[in-house]
Amino acid sequence: MRSSLVDAGTAPADSVPTRRMAKRRARTELAVGSRSATALGFRRFAIAGDLPSMSLNYAMKEWAAEAARDAEREVEAVEPLGDPHHCRAYPAKDIGTGYLECCGLADGFLIHFNDITHAAPYPMSMSAPDVLRVRVASDDDAEYVAPRGDRLDLKGAGCAIIIEPAGMPPAQAVFSGHCRTASAYIHRSALQRLYAGREHELPAVLQAFVAGNLRQTVARRLPLGAGFIRCLDDLHACDLTEHSRRLFIRSKAIEILCHAFKAMAQEEDFGSPEASALMTRGVLRAQRLLIDNFVSPPSLDDLAREAGLSRSSLCAGFRQIVGQTVFDYVADLRMQHALALLNQRDASITEIAYAVGYSHPSSFSLAVQRRFGTSPSELRRRGLPAI
């Protein structure tokens, strides 16, 4: 079954679906004043032995009820929820108590939410090539270690995003205690389809991801806004059934992604070298466009589109790199050219106003008065200042 929101399309060649849950051979315990955890990269947990592994790729069928039943060791029972790709699983007693609901929405787009109390720390090796994950929690006790060593300490209420480009080694994760969470997953190709023609509206790091230019896993906490908690509570409180439930869950998965993208866009520096380089190139491109078109500059939305940035990223990056707002930069360009024309003395004040982009001579006179404390004609008479 395909989602009408995100066309399933054809799976990329490098996205052959695999999901492999190995028998649980690792021994775990909380690390107390011990450095034994560093062997596997964890800080709060000491892990010994081989880790169970999970590989999450493109195909929706990997989240079918049959896949959950395959993990006989981990699952006590599976409850189908009206669709082959939607089920609720109950963990085996030695794993923990509670439930986990999985809903495959389309190839490359899924969500699961859970309320589980783990009997013991549960570690695993995780691989999710070309997948973006947003995890929201009202209560959590987990740790994630990216291949290059970046760590997310997911304890208590919080929100985090993990963006894993293809070709990365597996990451490590461990889950412990009480976890009440929701996690939305979207494959790069599904995100491309979701934002087709609107990629410039995404934060810079996501533009790099969608374009295939992200070279390292990005793992960061995000501010836990009220919108995230509302989505989490709505998912756990939902009393709808069958297709209505699935539609409701889909809306919440999209809402979680949108809240995450907004939070990322509000961060001036998301910590990714690729994103920083992309922002710099975009701001410089915007600056050149304004120099060439200051008389009739594009709107902020059009300028952001031409620069390949979201509007918020453009505004933040312009202040950071140029040192001015876009509006102030255009005003300076106009004033520089106006002063040059005033110095030539062969054009009237009205002609100069129109020539530099003012729709009314009075608006030009007011701008000059605010800037220099005098009128354009008096400025011309007494000599022009530097700008």
Backbone torsions as a table, in degrees:
resi	resn	phi	psi	omega
1	MET	NA	132.6	-178.5
2	ARG	-106.2	147.1	176.3
3	SER	-79.3	138.7	177.3
4	SER	-73.6	-15.9	-178.8
5	LEU	-79.7	-46.2	-178.8
6	VAL	-122.1	110.9	-179.5
7	ASP	-64.2	129.8	-176.3
8	ALA	-63.6	-36.8	177.0
9	GLY	63.0	-154.3	-179.9
10	THR	-110.9	133.2	-178.2
11	ALA	-64.8	136.8	176.9
12	PRO	-60.6	155.5	-176.0
13	ALA	-62.6	-30.1	-177.9
14	ASP	-90.4	14.0	-176.3
15	SER	-121.6	44.2	176.7
16	VAL	-63.4	123.7	-172.3
17	PRO	-68.6	127.7	174.3
18	THR	-141.7	141.6	172.7
19	ARG	-143.2	118.2	-171.9
20	ARG	-132.3	112.1	176.8
21	MET	-106.7	107.0	-178.8
22	ALA	-76.5	160.6	173.9
23	LYS	-60.7	145.5	-172.1
24	ARG	-80.5	103.1	-176.5
25	ARG	-108.8	-10.9	-175.8
26	ALA	-76.4	143.4	172.2
27	ARG	-101.9	132.6	-176.0
28	THR	-127.8	151.5	171.9
29	GLU	-158.5	157.8	176.0
30	LEU	-68.2	136.0	-179.8
31	ALA	-84.7	120.0	179.2
32	VAL	-121.3	104.3	-179.8
33	GLY	61.2	26.6	-177.6
34	SER	-119.2	145.5	177.7
35	ARG	-102.4	8.4	-178.9
36	SER	-65.9	-21.6	-179.4
37	ALA	-67.6	-24.1	-174.6
38	THR	-66.3	-18.9	178.7
39	ALA	-59.1	-34.9	177.6
40	LEU	-109.9	7.4	172.7
41	GLY	93.0	-9.6	-178.5
42	PHE	-79.4	151.7	178.6
43	ARG	-100.9	-41.8	-173.3
44	ARG	-97.9	-5.8	-175.6
45	PHE	-130.7	134.4	174.1
46	ALA	-94.9	120.7	-175.5
47	ILE	-118.5	132.2	176.7
48	ALA	-129.7	143.1	178.3
49	GLY	96.5	-177.2	-179.6
50	ASP	-78.7	145.1	179.6
51	LEU	-91.5	139.4	166.9
52	PRO	-59.8	149.9	-175.8
53	SER	-121.3	148.0	174.3
54	MET	-136.5	131.1	176.0
55	SER	-118.9	120.3	-177.3
56	LEU	-113.3	117.9	-179.1
57	ASN	-121.5	-135.2	-161.6
58	TYR	-90.9	-40.2	-164.7
59	ALA	-77.9	135.4	-180.0
60	MET	-63.7	-30.0	-175.6
61	LYS	-63.8	-18.3	178.4
62	GLU	-66.7	-15.0	179.0
63	TRP	-107.9	18.9	176.9
64	ALA	-71.8	164.2	179.6
65	ALA	-60.2	-32.3	179.8
66	GLU	-62.3	-36.5	179.4
67	ALA	-65.1	-38.8	178.3
68	ALA	-66.3	-38.6	179.8
69	ARG	-66.2	-26.4	179.2
70	ASP	-63.7	-28.5	-179.2
71	ALA	-85.4	65.1	-172.9
72	GLU	-59.7	-33.5	-176.5
73	ARG	-68.8	-34.3	-173.6
74	GLU	-92.4	-23.6	-169.8
75	VAL	-114.3	128.9	176.8
76	GLU	-82.1	-41.7	-178.3
77	ALA	-156.5	154.7	177.9
78	VAL	-127.3	131.0	179.9
79	GLU	-112.0	109.2	175.9
80	PRO	-64.1	146.3	-175.9
81	LEU	-123.5	42.5	171.1
82	GLY	88.7	-0.2	178.6
83	ASP	-148.2	142.0	-179.7
84	PRO	-57.9	-20.4	-176.6
85	HIS	-107.7	19.9	-176.9
86	HIS	-139.3	120.2	-178.2
87	CYS	-153.5	165.4	172.9
88	ARG	-120.1	129.0	-178.0
89	ALA	-113.4	142.9	178.6
90	TYR	-114.9	124.4	-172.9
91	PRO	-70.5	154.1	172.7
92	ALA	-63.0	153.9	-172.6
93	LYS	-61.1	-33.9	-179.7
94	ASP	-77.8	-9.2	175.2
95	ILE	-90.4	-45.1	179.8
96	GLY	163.5	-169.6	178.8
97	THR	-127.0	151.2	179.7
98	GLY	124.7	-149.5	-178.1
99	TYR	-152.1	161.2	173.3
100	LEU	-137.8	123.9	179.5
101	GLU	-106.2	125.5	-179.3
102	CYS	-113.3	135.2	-179.7
103	CYS	-137.4	105.4	173.4
104	GLY	-78.9	119.8	-174.3
105	LEU	-95.3	-31.1	177.0
106	ALA	-170.7	165.6	172.2
107	ASP	-56.3	125.5	179.7
108	GLY	82.4	11.7	-178.0
109	PHE	-149.8	115.9	-178.2
110	LEU	-154.2	168.2	178.7
111	ILE	-146.4	146.4	166.8
112	HIS	-137.4	149.0	175.2
113	PHE	-138.0	149.4	-171.2
114	ASN	-148.6	158.6	169.8
115	ASP	-137.4	93.4	-171.6
116	ILE	-129.5	137.9	168.6
117	THR	-109.5	113.3	-175.6
118	HIS	-76.2	139.7	177.7
119	ALA	-71.6	-29.3	179.5
120	ALA	-156.7	159.7	176.7
121	PRO	-54.0	134.0	-175.5
122	TYR	-117.6	103.5	-178.3
123	PRO	-93.6	157.7	173.3
124	MET	-158.7	158.8	171.1
125	SER	-97.1	127.8	-172.2
126	MET	-122.5	136.6	174.5
127	SER	-133.2	125.9	179.7
128	ALA	-140.2	71.4	-174.3
129	PRO	-63.4	134.1	178.5
130	ASP	59.6	33.2	-179.2
131	VAL	-121.9	136.5	173.2
132	LEU	-102.5	133.3	-179.7
133	ARG	-126.3	135.5	172.6
134	VAL	-120.6	123.6	-177.8
135	ARG	-115.1	123.9	179.1
136	VAL	-117.0	136.6	-177.0
137	ALA	-140.8	137.3	167.8
138	SER	-93.0	-20.3	172.6
139	ASP	-153.2	136.3	-173.7
140	ASP	-158.4	155.3	172.5
141	ASP	-152.8	87.3	-173.9
142	ALA	-148.1	166.0	177.1
143	GLU	-144.7	137.6	-179.7
144	TYR	-125.8	134.1	179.5
145	VAL	-124.3	114.2	178.6
146	ALA	-72.2	162.0	-177.1
147	PRO	-55.6	-36.1	-178.7
148	ARG	-87.5	4.6	173.1
149	GLY	105.5	-6.7	176.3
150	ASP	-61.5	135.8	-176.3
151	ARG	-118.5	142.3	169.2
152	LEU	-115.6	118.4	175.6
153	ASP	-95.3	102.8	-172.2
154	LEU	-100.2	77.2	-178.1
155	LYS	-119.0	129.9	-178.9
156	GLY	82.1	-162.9	177.8
157	ALA	-72.9	141.2	-180.0
158	GLY	175.7	177.2	178.6
159	CYS	-141.0	143.2	179.8
160	ALA	-145.6	153.9	174.7
161	ILE	-126.1	139.5	177.2
162	ILE	-129.1	124.2	179.4
163	ILE	-120.8	113.5	-173.0
164	GLU	-114.4	108.3	175.4
165	PRO	-70.1	162.2	179.4
166	ALA	-66.0	151.5	175.1
167	GLY	89.0	4.2	-179.7
168	MET	-85.2	147.3	172.5
169	PRO	-64.3	161.8	179.3
170	PRO	-61.2	146.8	172.4
171	ALA	-92.0	174.3	178.8
172	GLN	-121.7	143.3	178.1
173	ALA	-144.6	151.7	175.1
174	VAL	-141.1	137.9	-178.0
175	PHE	-121.1	137.1	-174.5
176	SER	-148.8	161.9	173.7
177	GLY	61.3	-148.4	-178.1
178	HIS	-91.8	127.0	179.6
179	CYS	-127.5	113.4	173.0
180	ARG	-117.0	100.5	-168.0
181	THR	-138.8	169.3	167.9
182	ALA	-140.1	136.4	-179.1
183	SER	-130.3	122.8	176.0
184	ALA	-103.0	135.9	-177.9
185	TYR	-123.5	135.5	174.2
186	ILE	-142.3	130.0	179.3
187	HIS	-75.1	152.2	-178.5
188	ARG	-54.8	-41.7	-178.8
189	SER	-67.2	-35.1	177.2
190	ALA	-69.3	-37.3	177.0
191	LEU	-66.5	-36.7	175.5
192	GLN	-59.6	-43.5	-179.5
193	ARG	-69.5	-37.9	-178.0
194	LEU	-64.9	-33.9	-177.8
195	TYR	-114.1	28.4	-178.9
196	ALA	-56.5	124.0	-179.0
197	GLY	79.2	-5.0	-179.3
198	ARG	-126.0	22.0	-177.0
199	GLU	-58.8	-28.9	-178.6
200	HIS	-64.8	-16.8	178.8
201	GLU	-79.8	-13.1	-179.4
202	LEU	-78.8	153.4	172.3
203	PRO	-57.6	156.1	-172.8
204	ALA	-56.7	-41.2	-177.8
205	VAL	-66.0	-32.6	178.0
206	LEU	-75.5	-31.7	173.6
207	GLN	-62.4	-41.2	177.0
208	ALA	-63.9	-40.7	178.8
209	PHE	-63.7	-49.1	-178.5
210	VAL	-61.9	-37.7	-179.5
211	ALA	-77.1	-5.2	-178.4
212	GLY	79.3	20.3	-177.0
213	ASN	-102.5	2.4	177.7
214	LEU	-80.4	129.6	-172.9
215	ARG	-110.1	-14.9	-179.9
216	GLN	-133.7	154.2	175.8
217	THR	-65.3	134.0	174.5
218	VAL	-103.7	123.8	179.3
219	ALA	-135.1	109.8	-174.3
220	ARG	-141.5	149.9	168.4
221	ARG	-80.2	149.6	175.4
222	LEU	-118.3	154.9	174.7
223	PRO	-59.3	133.9	-178.3
224	LEU	-86.2	88.8	179.3
225	GLY	-78.7	166.9	-179.2
226	ALA	-62.8	-30.3	179.7
227	GLY	-61.4	-38.5	178.3
228	PHE	-63.5	-48.3	-178.2
229	ILE	-63.9	-37.9	178.5
230	ARG	-62.2	-42.5	177.8
231	CYS	-61.6	-45.4	-179.4
232	LEU	-61.3	-47.4	179.6
233	ASP	-64.0	-39.3	179.2
234	ASP	-62.9	-40.0	179.4
235	LEU	-63.7	-46.8	-176.8
236	HIS	-72.4	-24.7	-178.2
237	ALA	-94.2	-3.3	-174.5
238	CYS	-62.0	127.2	179.0
239	ASP	-111.1	12.4	176.2
240	LEU	-74.8	162.9	-179.1
241	THR	-130.6	162.8	173.2
242	GLU	50.7	-132.9	-171.0
243	HIS	-65.8	-34.6	178.0
244	SER	-62.2	-39.2	178.0
245	ARG	-63.8	-42.3	-179.2
246	ARG	-63.8	-42.3	177.6
247	LEU	-62.8	-41.7	179.5
248	PHE	-63.5	-44.6	180.0
249	ILE	-62.5	-40.0	178.4
250	ARG	-60.3	-42.6	179.8
251	SER	-62.5	-37.4	-179.3
252	LYS	-73.0	-34.1	176.3
253	ALA	-62.2	-44.3	178.4
254	ILE	-65.3	-40.1	-179.9
255	GLU	-63.3	-40.8	177.8
256	ILE	-60.9	-45.2	178.5
257	LEU	-61.1	-43.8	-178.7
258	CYS	-64.4	-40.4	176.4
259	HIS	-62.5	-40.2	-179.9
260	ALA	-65.7	-42.7	-179.4
261	PHE	-65.4	-37.5	177.5
262	LYS	-64.2	-44.3	179.7
263	ALA	-62.7	-38.7	178.7
264	MET	-66.2	-41.2	-178.4
265	ALA	-64.2	-28.0	-179.7
266	GLN	-79.6	-10.6	176.0
267	GLU	-86.3	120.1	-178.9
268	GLU	-67.2	-32.4	179.1
269	ASP	-135.7	107.2	-176.9
270	PHE	-84.6	1.2	173.9
271	GLY	89.3	4.7	-178.6
272	SER	-101.7	125.4	177.5
273	PRO	-58.7	-37.6	179.5
274	GLU	-63.9	-41.7	-179.3
275	ALA	-66.6	-41.5	179.9
276	SER	-63.1	-41.7	178.6
277	ALA	-66.0	-40.4	179.0
278	LEU	-64.1	-41.1	179.1
279	MET	-65.3	-43.4	179.9
280	THR	-60.7	-46.1	179.0
281	ARG	-61.6	-41.6	-179.0
282	GLY	-64.8	-42.8	179.9
283	VAL	-64.8	-43.0	179.1
284	LEU	-64.6	-36.5	176.6
285	ARG	-65.3	-42.2	177.7
286	ALA	-63.5	-39.8	179.9
287	GLN	-61.5	-42.6	178.5
288	ARG	-64.8	-39.8	178.7
289	LEU	-62.4	-39.1	179.6
290	LEU	-70.0	-37.3	177.2
291	ILE	-61.4	-39.1	-178.3
292	ASP	-80.8	-17.6	-172.5
293	ASN	-134.5	32.4	-175.2
294	PHE	-67.6	-25.7	179.6
295	VAL	-65.2	-41.7	178.1
296	SER	-135.1	74.8	-173.4
297	PRO	-69.9	153.3	175.9
298	PRO	-68.7	160.4	173.9
299	SER	-65.4	164.0	178.4
300	LEU	-59.1	-41.0	179.7
301	ASP	-63.2	-44.7	179.9
302	ASP	-67.8	-38.5	178.9
303	LEU	-64.5	-42.4	178.1
304	ALA	-62.4	-41.0	179.2
305	ARG	-62.3	-44.5	179.0
306	GLU	-65.6	-32.4	-179.2
307	ALA	-82.4	-12.6	-178.8
308	GLY	76.5	28.4	-179.1
309	LEU	-128.6	160.7	168.7
310	SER	-72.1	160.4	-179.5
311	ARG	-59.2	-44.6	-178.6
312	SER	-66.9	-38.3	178.3
313	SER	-66.0	-39.7	177.9
314	LEU	-61.5	-47.7	-177.8
315	CYS	-63.4	-44.1	-179.9
316	ALA	-66.8	-44.3	-179.0
317	GLY	-66.2	-35.7	-179.7
318	PHE	-65.4	-43.3	177.3
319	ARG	-63.0	-39.3	-176.3
320	GLN	-71.7	-41.5	-172.6
321	ILE	-92.0	-44.6	-177.6
322	VAL	-87.4	-28.7	179.8
323	GLY	89.9	7.7	179.5
324	GLN	-141.3	163.0	169.2
325	THR	-75.1	162.5	177.5
326	VAL	-59.4	-43.2	-179.1
327	PHE	-60.5	-47.2	-179.3
328	ASP	-65.6	-34.1	179.2
329	TYR	-65.9	-43.5	177.3
330	VAL	-62.9	-41.7	179.0
331	ALA	-60.9	-39.9	178.2
332	ASP	-66.1	-42.5	178.2
333	LEU	-59.9	-43.8	179.1
334	ARG	-62.9	-42.0	-177.9
335	MET	-68.7	-37.5	177.5
336	GLN	-59.5	-45.9	-178.9
337	HIS	-71.9	-34.0	177.5
338	ALA	-63.7	-42.6	179.3
339	LEU	-63.5	-39.1	178.0
340	ALA	-63.4	-39.7	179.3
341	LEU	-71.0	-38.5	175.9
342	LEU	-60.4	-35.6	-178.9
343	ASN	-69.7	-26.6	-179.9
344	GLN	-74.5	-25.8	172.2
345	ARG	64.8	10.7	179.0
346	ASP	-109.6	8.7	177.9
347	ALA	-124.5	144.2	179.1
348	SER	-75.3	164.5	179.1
349	ILE	-60.2	-40.5	179.7
350	THR	-64.0	-44.2	179.2
351	GLU	-62.3	-40.4	179.0
352	ILE	-64.3	-42.7	-179.8
353	ALA	-57.2	-47.7	179.5
354	TYR	-68.1	-35.8	-175.5
355	ALA	-66.0	-29.5	-177.4
356	VAL	-101.2	5.7	170.5
357	GLY	110.5	2.9	178.5
358	TYR	-85.2	134.4	-177.7
359	SER	-79.8	-17.9	178.3
360	HIS	-137.4	136.3	176.8
361	PRO	-57.3	-32.6	-179.9
362	SER	-65.4	-34.0	177.6
363	SER	-65.9	-38.9	177.3
364	PHE	-64.8	-45.2	179.9
365	SER	-61.5	-39.9	179.3
366	LEU	-65.5	-40.3	179.1
367	ALA	-63.7	-41.7	178.6
368	VAL	-66.0	-42.8	179.2
369	GLN	-59.3	-43.7	179.7
370	ARG	-67.1	-34.7	-175.5
371	ARG	-79.3	-43.0	-171.2
372	PHE	-118.3	-5.3	177.6
373	GLY	77.1	18.7	179.7
374	THR	-155.0	172.5	-178.3
375	SER	-82.9	162.3	177.3
376	PRO	-59.7	-42.0	-178.8
377	SER	-66.0	-40.0	177.7
378	GLU	-68.4	-36.5	177.4
379	LEU	-62.4	-43.2	178.6
380	ARG	-63.3	-39.8	-175.8
381	ARG	-67.4	-42.0	-173.2
382	ARG	-93.9	-3.3	178.9
383	GLY	110.0	145.5	-171.5
384	LEU	-92.3	134.7	178.0
385	PRO	-79.8	165.6	172.6
386	ALA	-79.4	152.0	178.2
387	ILE	-135.9	NA	NA
